[in-house]
Protein backbone atom coordinates (compact mmCIF):
# COMPACT_ATOMS: atom_id res chain seq x y z
CA UNK A 1 0.00 0.00 0.00
CA UNK A 2 1.29 3.49 -0.79
CA UNK A 3 0.87 6.93 0.69
CA UNK A 4 -0.90 9.67 -1.36
CA UNK A 5 2.49 10.95 -2.60
CA UNK A 6 3.26 7.57 -4.16
CA UNK A 7 5.86 6.43 -1.62
CA UNK A 8 5.41 3.03 0.03
CA UNK A 9 3.48 3.21 3.27
CA UNK A 10 5.27 2.17 6.43
CA UNK A 11 4.25 -1.36 7.43
CA UNK A 12 3.44 -0.23 10.95
CA UNK A 13 1.30 -2.48 13.14
CA UNK A 14 -1.05 -1.25 15.82
CA UNK A 15 -2.81 -3.49 18.26
CA UNK A 16 -6.58 -3.07 18.26
CA UNK A 17 -8.46 -2.62 21.49
CA UNK A 18 -12.02 -3.43 22.48
CA UNK A 19 -13.72 -6.66 21.50
CA UNK A 20 -11.01 -8.97 20.17
CA UNK A 21 -12.53 -12.37 20.92
CA UNK A 22 -12.60 -15.20 18.43
CA UNK A 23 -15.49 -15.44 15.99
CA UNK A 24 -18.29 -17.92 15.39
CA UNK A 25 -18.96 -20.99 17.50
CA UNK A 26 -15.50 -20.76 19.06
CA UNK A 27 -16.84 -17.97 21.26
CA UNK A 28 -19.60 -18.54 23.81
CA UNK A 29 -22.21 -21.22 23.18
CA UNK A 30 -22.65 -23.27 20.04
CA UNK A 31 -25.53 -22.66 17.64
CA UNK A 32 -27.49 -25.53 19.21
CA UNK A 33 -26.78 -24.27 22.72
CA UNK A 34 -27.90 -20.77 21.76
CA UNK A 35 -31.12 -22.14 20.27
CA UNK A 36 -31.86 -24.10 23.44
CA UNK A 37 -31.10 -21.11 25.66
CA UNK A 38 -33.38 -18.87 23.63
CA UNK A 39 -36.04 -21.57 23.58
CA UNK A 40 -36.37 -21.34 27.36
CA UNK A 41 -37.32 -17.66 27.10
CA UNK A 42 -39.65 -18.26 24.16
CA UNK A 43 -41.47 -21.09 25.97
CA UNK A 44 -41.73 -19.15 29.23
CA UNK A 45 -42.87 -15.99 27.49
CA UNK A 46 -45.47 -17.82 25.41
CA UNK A 47 -46.87 -19.49 28.52
CA UNK A 48 -47.15 -16.18 30.38
CA UNK A 49 -48.78 -14.50 27.37
CA UNK A 50 -51.30 -17.34 27.05
CA UNK A 51 -52.27 -16.79 30.68
CA UNK A 52 -52.91 -13.14 29.95
CA UNK A 53 -54.98 -14.12 26.91
CA UNK A 54 -57.09 -16.47 29.06
CA UNK A 55 -55.94 -19.49 27.06
CA UNK A 56 -54.25 -21.07 30.08
CA UNK A 57 -56.70 -20.86 32.98
CA UNK A 58 -55.52 -19.58 36.36
CA UNK A 59 -57.25 -18.61 39.57
CA UNK A 60 -58.42 -14.98 39.09
CA UNK A 61 -57.72 -14.35 42.78
CA UNK A 62 -54.01 -14.93 42.12
CA UNK A 63 -53.89 -12.23 39.41
CA UNK A 64 -53.04 -8.81 40.83
CA UNK A 65 -52.37 -6.94 37.60
CA UNK A 66 -54.41 -6.28 34.43
CA UNK A 67 -54.25 -9.13 31.98
CA UNK A 68 -52.71 -6.90 29.31
CA UNK A 69 -49.70 -6.40 31.59
CA UNK A 70 -49.30 -10.19 31.77
CA UNK A 71 -49.47 -10.40 27.97
CA UNK A 72 -46.83 -7.68 27.64
CA UNK A 73 -44.58 -9.47 30.16
CA UNK A 74 -44.90 -12.70 28.21
CA UNK A 75 -44.25 -10.95 24.91
CA UNK A 76 -41.11 -9.34 26.37
CA UNK A 77 -39.74 -12.71 27.48
CA UNK A 78 -40.59 -14.28 24.13
CA UNK A 79 -39.05 -11.33 22.27
CA UNK A 80 -35.80 -11.77 24.19
CA UNK A 81 -35.77 -15.44 23.22
CA UNK A 82 -36.44 -14.60 19.57
CA UNK A 83 -33.53 -12.16 19.66
CA UNK A 84 -31.26 -14.96 20.92
CA UNK A 85 -32.55 -17.18 18.10
CA UNK A 86 -31.68 -14.40 15.67
CA UNK A 87 -28.11 -14.38 17.02
CA UNK A 88 -27.93 -18.14 16.50
CA UNK A 89 -29.18 -17.78 12.92
CA UNK A 90 -26.61 -15.07 12.20
CA UNK A 91 -23.84 -17.24 13.62
CA UNK A 92 -24.99 -20.23 11.57
CA UNK A 93 -25.02 -18.18 8.36
CA UNK A 94 -21.52 -16.85 9.10
CA UNK A 95 -20.14 -20.32 9.71
CA UNK A 96 -21.80 -21.61 6.52
CA UNK A 97 -20.31 -18.72 4.56
CA UNK A 98 -16.83 -19.43 5.92
CA UNK A 99 -17.07 -23.09 4.98
CA UNK A 100 -18.11 -22.22 1.41
CA UNK A 101 -15.44 -19.51 1.10
CA UNK A 102 -12.73 -21.88 2.35
CA UNK A 103 -13.52 -24.21 -0.56
CA UNK A 104 -14.11 -21.53 -3.18
CA UNK A 105 -11.19 -19.23 -2.36
CA UNK A 106 -8.43 -21.63 -1.38
CA UNK A 107 -5.31 -19.78 -0.33
CA UNK A 108 -7.01 -16.36 -0.08
CA UNK A 109 -7.45 -15.57 3.60
CA UNK A 110 -8.93 -12.15 2.79
CA UNK A 111 -12.05 -13.74 1.26
CA UNK A 112 -12.68 -16.38 3.92
CA UNK A 113 -14.11 -14.34 6.79
CA UNK A 114 -16.76 -12.22 5.08
CA UNK A 115 -19.11 -12.49 2.09
CA UNK A 116 -17.20 -9.90 0.09
CA UNK A 117 -18.49 -8.48 -3.15
CA UNK A 118 -15.22 -8.26 -5.09
CA UNK A 119 -16.60 -5.51 -7.35
CA UNK A 120 -18.09 -3.05 -4.88
CA UNK A 121 -18.99 -2.39 -1.26
CA UNK A 122 -22.39 -0.96 -0.40
CA UNK A 123 -22.91 0.22 3.20
CA UNK A 124 -26.23 -0.93 4.67
CA UNK A 125 -28.77 1.82 4.07
CA UNK A 126 -31.85 0.60 5.94
CA UNK A 127 -30.51 -2.12 8.24
CA UNK A 128 -29.44 0.12 11.12
CA UNK A 129 -32.59 2.24 10.90
CA UNK A 130 -34.86 -0.82 10.92
CA UNK A 131 -32.92 -2.35 13.81
CA UNK A 132 -33.23 0.93 15.73
CA UNK A 133 -37.00 1.03 15.21
CA UNK A 134 -37.31 -2.60 16.32
CA UNK A 135 -35.26 -1.87 19.42
CA UNK A 136 -37.29 1.23 20.24
CA UNK A 137 -40.55 -0.69 19.77
CA UNK A 138 -39.35 -3.44 22.12
CA UNK A 139 -38.25 -0.83 24.67
CA UNK A 140 -41.67 0.84 24.44
CA UNK A 141 -43.42 -2.48 25.01
CA UNK A 142 -41.16 -3.36 27.92
CA UNK A 143 -41.55 0.03 29.64
CA UNK A 144 -45.33 -0.06 29.33
CA UNK A 145 -45.44 -2.50 32.25
CA UNK A 146 -43.42 -0.19 34.46
CA UNK A 147 -45.44 2.83 33.41
CA UNK A 148 -48.57 1.01 34.58
CA UNK A 149 -46.81 0.23 37.87
CA UNK A 150 -45.69 3.84 38.33
CA UNK A 151 -48.82 5.69 37.19
CA UNK A 152 -51.66 3.21 36.81
CA UNK A 153 -51.00 1.47 40.12
CA UNK A 154 -49.72 4.66 41.79
CA UNK A 155 -46.33 3.17 42.63
CA UNK A 156 -43.82 4.69 45.07
CA UNK A 157 -42.01 7.88 44.17
CA UNK A 158 -38.76 6.02 43.53
CA UNK A 159 -40.46 3.95 40.84
CA UNK A 160 -42.07 7.05 39.33
CA UNK A 161 -38.72 8.85 39.21
CA UNK A 162 -36.90 5.96 37.55
CA UNK A 163 -39.72 5.35 35.05
CA UNK A 164 -39.89 9.05 34.19
CA UNK A 165 -36.16 9.07 33.42
CA UNK A 166 -36.53 5.93 31.30
CA UNK A 167 -39.43 7.52 29.43
CA UNK A 168 -37.25 10.53 28.63
CA UNK A 169 -34.60 8.14 27.36
CA UNK A 170 -37.25 6.42 25.24
CA UNK A 171 -38.21 9.74 23.66
CA UNK A 172 -34.56 10.31 22.75
CA UNK A 173 -34.32 6.79 21.30
CA UNK A 174 -37.36 7.38 19.08
CA UNK A 175 -35.92 10.73 17.97
CA UNK A 176 -32.72 8.95 16.89
CA UNK A 177 -34.79 6.38 15.01
CA UNK A 178 -36.66 9.04 13.10
CA UNK A 179 -33.37 10.80 12.33
CA UNK A 180 -31.87 7.60 10.90
CA UNK A 181 -34.97 6.89 8.84
CA UNK A 182 -34.99 10.45 7.55
CA UNK A 183 -31.33 10.28 6.50
CA UNK A 184 -31.82 6.93 4.76
CA UNK A 185 -34.83 8.33 2.89
CA UNK A 186 -33.34 11.71 2.00
CA UNK A 187 -29.82 10.83 0.92
CA UNK A 188 -30.20 7.33 -0.53
CA UNK A 189 -27.44 4.78 -0.87
CA UNK A 190 -23.77 5.02 -1.82
CA UNK A 191 -21.06 2.51 -2.64
CA UNK A 192 -17.38 2.02 -3.33
CA UNK A 193 -16.23 0.52 -6.62
CA UNK A 194 -13.04 -1.54 -6.45
CA UNK A 195 -10.49 -1.61 -9.24
CA UNK A 196 -9.86 -5.17 -8.13
CA UNK A 197 -10.19 -7.09 -4.90
CA UNK A 198 -8.51 -8.00 -2.65
CA UNK A 199 -5.76 -5.39 -2.62
CA UNK A 200 -2.21 -6.19 -1.58
CA UNK A 201 -0.24 -4.31 1.04
CA UNK A 202 2.57 -3.53 -1.44
CA UNK A 203 0.44 -1.91 -4.17
CA UNK A 204 -1.54 1.32 -4.61
CA UNK A 205 -5.22 1.24 -3.67
CA UNK A 206 -7.50 2.70 -6.34
CA UNK A 207 -11.22 3.03 -5.55
CA UNK A 208 -14.14 5.09 -6.84
CA UNK A 209 -16.80 6.47 -4.55
CA UNK A 210 -20.34 6.82 -5.87
CA UNK A 211 -22.04 9.33 -3.51
CA UNK A 212 -25.70 9.20 -2.49
CA UNK A 213 -28.12 10.69 -5.00
CA UNK A 214 -29.54 13.00 -2.33
CA UNK A 215 -26.17 14.66 -1.74
CA UNK A 216 -25.80 17.86 -3.76
CA UNK A 217 -22.00 17.96 -3.64
CA UNK A 218 -19.05 16.65 -1.62
CA UNK A 219 -16.23 19.07 -0.82
CA UNK A 220 -13.82 16.48 0.55
CA UNK A 221 -13.64 13.04 2.10
CA UNK A 222 -11.28 10.38 3.35
CA UNK A 223 -11.22 6.60 3.30
CA UNK A 224 -9.36 4.36 5.71
CA UNK A 225 -8.45 0.77 4.86
CA UNK A 226 -7.17 -1.63 7.46
CA UNK A 227 -5.70 -5.08 7.06
CA UNK A 228 -6.55 -6.89 10.29
CA UNK A 229 -4.54 -9.89 11.39
CA UNK A 230 -5.91 -12.24 14.03
CA UNK A 231 -3.65 -14.08 16.46
CA UNK A 232 -3.96 -15.81 19.81
CA UNK A 233 -1.97 -15.48 23.01
CA UNK A 234 -1.64 -18.09 25.74
CA UNK A 235 -0.96 -17.25 29.38
CA UNK A 236 -0.22 -19.45 32.34
CA UNK A 237 0.59 -23.13 32.54
CA UNK A 238 -1.31 -26.33 33.17
CA UNK A 239 -4.88 -25.92 34.35
CA UNK A 240 -4.35 -22.17 34.73
CA UNK A 241 -3.60 -21.74 31.03
CA UNK A 242 -5.85 -19.32 29.20
CA UNK A 243 -5.96 -18.50 25.51
Buried (B, 14 or more C-beta within 10 A) or exposed (E): BEEEEEEEEEEEEEEEEEEEEEEBBEEEBBBEEBBEBBEEBBEBBBBBBBBBEEEEEEEEEEEEBBEEBBBBBBBBBBBBBBBBBEBBEEBBEBBEBBEEBBEEBEEEEBBBBEEBEEEBBEEEBEEBBBEBBEEBEBBBBBBBBBBBBBEEEEBEEEBBEBBEEBBEEBEEBBEEBEEBBEBBEEBEBBBBEBEEBEBEEEEBBEBEEEBBEEEEEEEEEEEEEEEEEEEEEEEEEEEEEEE
